Amino acid sequence: MLFELREVGVDRGGRAVLDSFGASVPDGSTAIVGPSGVGKSTLLRLLNRLADPDRGEIAYRGRPLTEYEPLALRREVALVPQLPALLEGTVESNLRYAAELAGEELDAEATLARAGLDPSFAARDVSRLSVGEQQRAMLARALAQRPRVLLLDEPTSALDHAARDRIEAALAELRREHEVSIVLVSHDPEQARRLGDQILEMPA
């Protein structure tokens, strides 16, 4: 099993964002769906220890998540947030930074292609990218670490249909060719069905 969550609780501002939440997330591709405000994005942050639960336990591949060193875990379990957070500089410098952190060699052209971007994007300054292009650059930066698991928070929310289709095709290829497991938050039920081998519905 990829992730196991048992009686997980998270409080924020005196309110329970997650309360006694339990789920099993297998290898493969899992789409997380549910109404706004039920803790979908919070759940993704828990899975690579950007946050820890206030109660309960999360296991990754049968081992308690708290036993993993956070930075080492994040190189293996990479989160691509909904709002881009790129470093100043070029797209390639962002990819190189991520690859060096993970101790990986960078093939910028191949990494960009896997994220649905043309090689010419390597030299582009991130400040000149559209929000949709920034989303794809964030995906490329995560892929530069060669993760085993990708956590994706609404990865196509700022994209038009053509760009969305390219990203979905790239994610399907990652699953097929590189055996990367994907945990995806989506507000689009059709996308969840297209990309998810299984769907995890979070209750209101």
PyMOL commands that set and color helices and strands:
alter all, ss='L'
color gray80, all
select helices_A, chain A and resi 40-47+65-67+70-76+91-101+108-114+119-123+126-128+131-143+161-178+189-195
alter helices_A, ss='H'
color red, helices_A
select strands_A, chain A and resi 3-12+15-25+29-33+55-60+63-64+77-80+149-153+181-185+198-201
alter strands_A, ss='S'
color yellow, strands_A
deselect
rebuild
show_as cartoon
